[in-house]
Amino acid sequence: MKAEKNAIILAHYYQTGDIQDIADFVGDSLELSQKAASNSADIIVLSGVKFMAETAKILAPDKKVLLPDIYAGCSLADSCKPEDFKKFIDENPGRTVISYVNTNAEIKALSDIICTSSNAVSIVESLPGDEKIIFAPDRNLGNYILNRTGKDMIIWNGTCYVHEEFSLEALLELKKKNKDAKIIVHPECELQVRMVADFIGSTAAMIDFTKNDNSKSYIVATEAGIIHQMKKENHDKKFLPVPPVDSTCGCSECRFMKLITIEKIYKCLLDEKPEIIIEKDILLKARKPIIRMLEISEKQGF
Ligand code: SF4
């Protein structure tokens, strides 16, 4: 059916292993947007969450973009409402607005540049030294960038519920039992978790790190779906997910990401819905800051 319809399945690293295995392409937010902007398919099935499908639609407006479950949202994107964000920008004039890709289309339309966790630091560093910045919506990623760059930044107070929930106590307990394991952490995690990290990076950077590093085991502080890809790339290494503060299960999974199933992917390709539709004016305004990000990233070799 995929071949008949000239469709492509793009999946995020936080999807379940079975989905990652049938996808045409698996990547982080930056890689998914790059792929959405450059493929010859007529239909994109975005196996991830809504802001990712919206980004694909913004970059490929002539294609049909399908999201297998329209309720696959994101706590971080939803923490930043357009009317509140517009007020925030108006109250802090003269600042360049950098928004994380984990935002809804309306927020992107209010922004000057978009970034992902792969390129956030280098995008901020690419701006002139005295340029004042508004960063939204993730306060942990924002603080991480602020510490790395020392820029004048005002940061929106949003969070991803998955990355906020990692238990430092459980992490240190895992480390005590696995002394040789390196702690690898996503920058959306809170400061106390980032402070004990051996490595901090985006999902793609974390995967690369485990490929090139010579340790045999890793304690992984990001959504547990990424471990599928890490295991595929490193058969002889061990990966331990960090448990959340309050959970009866052993790992942290994003309930929005996990709404997507193989059955829903099949059904949405069969019915060609739910389809992502974005108002033209919003789409055109949201496109500019994403294109600016892709251009900066290309120049910097990302
Ligand atoms: S892991 Fe967090 S940031 Fe990513 S989709 Fe889920 S809620 Fe949003």
Residues whose N, C-alpha, C, O or C-beta is under 5 A from the ligand:
A	BS01	SF4	V49 G73 C74 S75 L76 N102 C160 Y161 V162 E223 C254 F256
